[in-house]
Amino acid sequence: MIHWHLATHSKPLPVEADPAAVARIVAQAASTPVVRECLQWFVRERQWINEQHLLLCRIPAPTFFEQRRAEWMCAQFRDLGWDARIDRAGNVVATEADTDGPYIAITAHLDTVLAPRSNEEVSVGPDGRMLGPGSSDNGAGLAALLAIARAIRSCPIADRGLPLLLIANVGEEGEGNLSGMRYLCRQSPLGGRINAFIVLDGPNTDHITSQALASRRFDVTITGPGGHSWSDYGVANPVHALSRAIALFTETRLKPSPRSSYNFGILEGGCSINSIPSHARAKVDMRSESSSKLEEMSGLLTSCVERAIEVENDGSSGRKVTAKIREIGSRPAGRLADDASILQVIRAVDAQLGIRSRLDCASTDANVPLSMNLPAISIGAGGQGGGAHTAQEWFHPEGRELGLRRILLTAYVLLYREFAMG
């Protein structure tokens, strides 16, 4: 149970399960003078927030190479008066002094799918729109962490340090396989002291991710003898076999329910137009709202590869190809109960702030805590954005303050209620 007192010395807010009562708690919190002052801070300091956003996005942080950005984030937290360090996984963890939990954690991932090669690749246009890789996903989330950190220091809302963790974590994108969040939840000494997670991913405030979308990722490699395109014609060709396997797999149409998807995102093979390749490789991402459907799709991939190898070898003049399928990532499923405290709170906060949001299912850092039955949601950090995972990614700060208020007010109510999470 949490027994922290407001700076105004009011009593901790009572345990309530009724939505109307939770709404009253949120309204009371929003009207507290020191909280109201903190929420207004985001408007006054919008230029500072935008500047931090631009600076951090210009630091390349592709998955597995987040260290430079992590070091920069750690330094910013320290400059703002937080105790900050980089843990063994590479996550940046910031706390206020003299706190030992139990914590509410606000997290945002450090890594990006694409990385800028120079500062000029991340720029701000005349209309205030930021252009460049990672500007939206997840520059928006990281900028929000810094804004929350400074707002709390500028407008203290507790008699002493808040039991709040601000975490910039590694390994969310691509083949990172949620490594930063896995470490935090399963190996870090802090893991057992976190009561709830608010995951910030991208800008948009129209959703609350409360169900974790399961996914599996595979590396399919086919190898053969290779040779000259003329003199060795007839030997089994890995590219031909791989192409056939992909065609066989994609001929299967997915049903609308449960919602599922697949994507062959990387194809490699060969070294010249007049050489029979000695290897071919593909990486595929599969996702589904149903774990059993995901298993079915994984089995289909295996059977399609086996059939493609059989056909290619049957038609060859002698030397054969072989295949290897290796799993390179797996994101677990999970979901919040409809009456979970954290959902009650953020729904009440959205009603208080006039935000229209819906519950959704997605694959985010929240997958890990949700799979462990830990309360977690993933939400946008405010503003507008698009083009994620492309060279045309963009972010516009219009409306960012609303998202930041949503984050702070949600964390505040969770911290200052006496409640049992679940």
N, C-alpha and C positions, 0 to 999 in steps of 0.2 A: 504494500500500500504506500502511496505517496503522501507525504505530509509537508509540503512546501507552502510557505505563506507569501502572499502578494506583498509588493512593496507598500501598498496602502494598508497592510496589516488586516485585511479582511480574512474571514475564515475560509478554509479550503472548501471548494464547491462539493456538494453532497453527491453520493452515488444515486444515479437515476437511470432507469431503463426506458421510461416512457418518452417517445419522440418529442412530445410537447415540453416535457421537463428539460430535455437536452437542449431544445431550442431556447428555453429561458436562460439556461446556463451560458450558452454562447452569447446571447444578447447582453447578459450581465457582464461577461468578460469583455465584449467589444466596447462597452460603455465605460469601463474602468479608465480613469484619466490617463494613467501611465501607459496603458495598452493603446488607447486612442492616439496618444502622442507618438508611440512607436509605429503605428500603422501609417500615420501621416509622414513619418520620416522618409518612407519610400518615395513619396512625391517630391519632397524637398531635395533629395539626393539622387534624382534620376540620372543626372549627368555623370556623377561619380560611378554609378552602377554600369552605365553604358561604356564608360572608359575601361573599367575592369573587364567587362565582357570582351571588348576588342583586344585588350592585351593578352588575355588568357587564350583566346582563339588563335592568336598568332604564334603560339608555342606548339609545335607539332607534337601530337600524342597518339600515333597509331597504336592499335592493340599490341601489347608486349613491349612497347617503347614509350611508356607514359612518364618516365622518371623526371624529365625536365619540367613538365607541367606539374607533376606532383610536388617537386621541390619549390616551384614558384607558388603554388597554392599554400603550401605549408608556411612559407615565409609571410604570405599575406595574412594568414590567420594569426600568426605570432605578432605581426605589426598591429593587429587589431586587439591585442590583449588576451588572446586565447592560448591555452596550452595545446600545442600541436606537435605531432610527430608522424613519421612514416613507419608503418608496421611492416612485418616480415613479408607480407604479400605485395607491398607497394602502395597500399591505401594510405591516404592522409586522414588522420583522425584528430579532431579538435574538440576540446572540452573547456569549460570554464574551471577555474581553480576551485579546489576544495569540494569537489563532487565525486561521488563514487557510485552513483546509480541508486535505484534502477533507472535506466535511461529511456528517453525517446530518441531515436536516431533519424536524422534527416540526411539522405544520401543522394549523390549524383555521380554518374560515372565519368571518369577522366578521358577515356579513350574515344577515338573517332575512327570511322571506316576509312575516310580519306584524310590526308594531312597536307597542310599548305607547304609549298617548297620555298616560299619567301613571304615576307610581311605583306607585299603588295597583293598576294592572293586572297587576303582577308581585308576588305575595305568597307567603308561606309559611304553610301551614295548621298546625293543631295536631299533625298526625301527621308533620310535617317535610317534607311534599310541597310543592314549589314549583309554583305555578300561574301561567301567563302565556305570551304569545307568545315564542318563541325560548328558553324555559327548557331544553328538551331539545336542540333543533336550532338553534343550536349552542352554547348556553350551556355544555353539558357539555364540549365540546371546548375552548372558551376557558378555562374554569376549570381544566381539566387542564393547559393550557400554563403558567398561573400557578403551579399546584401543583408542576409539574416544575421550573420556574425557581427557586422558593424552596427546594425539597428539595435541589437540587444545591448551592445556596449554603450551606445549613445543614449539609450532610453532604458536604464536598468529596470527590469520588471520583477526582480526578486531581491529579497533581503541579502542573499548570498548567491553563489554560483548556481546556475540552473543545471538540473540533471539532463542535459541535452548534449547529444553527440552530433557533430557536423562531420560528415565523411565524404571525401572525394575518392571513389574506389576505382580500381583497375578492372580490366578484363570483361567488360560487358558486351562489346561488339565482336563481330566476326567469330574467330575461333578462340576467343578468350574464355568461353565456356563458363562465364560468371565466376571466374576464379577469385576475384576480390571479395565478392559477397559470400562465396562458399567459405573462404578463410574466416571472414568476419563472424559468420554464424556458427561454424563448426569447429574452428581451431583457436580463434582469438580468445584471450582471457576475458574480453569484453562481452563475448557472445551471450553468456548466461545472464548478463545484467541488462539486456535490452528488452524492454517490454513491448515495443512497437516500432515499425519502420515506416517512414514517409519517404518514398523514392521519387526523386524529381528526374523526369526524362522528357526532354523536349519542352516546348512552350505552351501548347494548347490546354486550356482549362475546361474543355467540354466533356472530359471523361474522368472516370475514376476506375482504374484497373484493379479489380478485386478478385479476378480469376486468372491464374497463371496458365498460359498456353504452353503445352508441352512441345518439345522439339527434339529431333535427333539429326545428326549430321554425319555424313559418311564420305570417305575418300575411296574411290574405286580406281584401282590401278591394274592395267592389263599390259603384260610384257610378252615379247616375242623375239625371234632371232634377228629381225631387221634384214636389210639388204638393199641391192640395187633395184630400181624400179623396173628395169628391163631384164637384166640377166637373172635376177632372183624372183621374177614375177611368178606368183602362185603360192609363195609361202604365206602363212597366216599373218594378217595385218592387224595390229592392236587398235589402230584408229578405226578401221572398219568394224571390228568387234564392239568397240565402245559405242560407236555411233548406232549400231544395231540395238545394243542394250538400252540406250536412251530412248530410241524410237519405240521399242517394245514397252518400256515403262510409261511413256507419255501417251501411248494409245489408250491407256486405262483412264476413263473419265471418273473423276471424283464426284460423289453425290453431294447435294447441297448440305445435308446434315448427316453426321456432325461436320461442321465446317473444318476443312483440311486444306493443305497446300503443299506443293513441292517446288523446288527451284534448283536446276543445275546451273550453278553460278560461276564455275571455273572449268574450263576445258584446256588441256595441255597435251602436246604430243608432237613428235616429229622434229626433224632438224633441217630438212630441205625438201623441195618439191619433187626431186628425183631420187629420193631415198625412201625405202619402206621403213617406217618407224619401228624402233625396238620397244617403245613404250607409249602408252596413252593413259591419261589420267583425268578424272572428273571429280568435282566435289558437289555434293547435293545436300540441300537443306529440306527437311520435312517437318511439317507442323500439323497439329490437330487438337481440337477440343476434347477428343477422346483418346485415352491411352491405348485402348484396344485397336482403334483405327490406325494409330501410329505404328503399332506392332505389325498390323496387316500390311501397311505400306513398306515397312522395312523388309518383311518377308518377300513382297513382290519385287523389290529391288534385287534381292539375292537370286530369285528365280529367273528374272530377266537377264541378269549378267550370265548366269549359268547357261541359259538357252542361247544367248548370243555367242558365247565361247564355243558351244557345241556346233552351231551352224558354221562359224568361221573355220573351225578345225576340220569339219567334214568336207569343206570345199577346198582345202589347201592341198598342196602337192607333197607335203611331208612334214616340214617343221611347224610346230604348233604354238599357240598362245596360251597363257595362263592368266588367271585373275586373282586379285586379292581385294577384299572389301574390309575397310578398317573404320570403326566408329571414331570420330574425332570430336564429338560433342553431344551432350545430352542435357536438356533443360527439363527439370521436373515440373509436374503439374501440381496444382493446389488451388484452393479457393477459400474466401472468407464466408462465414455464415452471414446470412442476411441481417441478423440482429447483432453483429459484432460491434463492440463499443466504438472502434475507430471509424466504422462506417456511419454509425449514428452521428458521431461528432462532425465528420466532414460534410455529411448531408445537411446538418443544421447550419454549419458555417456557410455552405453554398446558398442556402435559403437566406441567411442573414446578409450576405453580400450581393445577392441577386444573380448568382451564377447558375446557369442552367446546364446540368451535367447528367451523364448517363453512366451506368456501370458497364464495363467492357472486359473482354478477355484479350490478353496480349502477353508477349514474351518480353520480360524486363528483369531487372535485378530482383524484383519482388518475388520471382519464381522460387528462389531459395528459401526465404523465410516462410512463404505460404506453404511450401511442401513440408515444412517442419511444424506446421500448425502454429506459427508465430504470426500475430496480427501485422499485416503489411498492406499498403496501398501504393500504387504508382500514379502520379498525377503530373500535369504540366506545370512549368514554373512561371508562366505568364508571358504575354506578348503574342506575336504571331510568327509562324515560320512555315517553311516548305522546302521541298527538294532534298530531303534528308537522304544521305548515302549517295549523293551525286555531286558533281562539280558545280551544279547550279544551286546549291543549298543557300538559303537566305533566312534572315531573322529581322523582324521589325519590333521595336520596343513598345509600340502603342499598346496600352492595356497591361503592360508588365506589372504595374503597381497592384492591380487587382489580384493577380496570381500570387504575388509576394504576401499580400495581406492574408490571402487564403491559407498559405503555408504557415505563417506565424500564428494566426489565430487558432488553427487546428492544433498545432504543437502546444500552444499555451493552454488550451482547454484540456488536452490530454494530460499535460503535466500537473495542472492544478485541480483536477478532479481526484477524488479518492474512488478508484474503481478497480474492478478485477478485469483484466484484459481477456478477451475471448469472444 
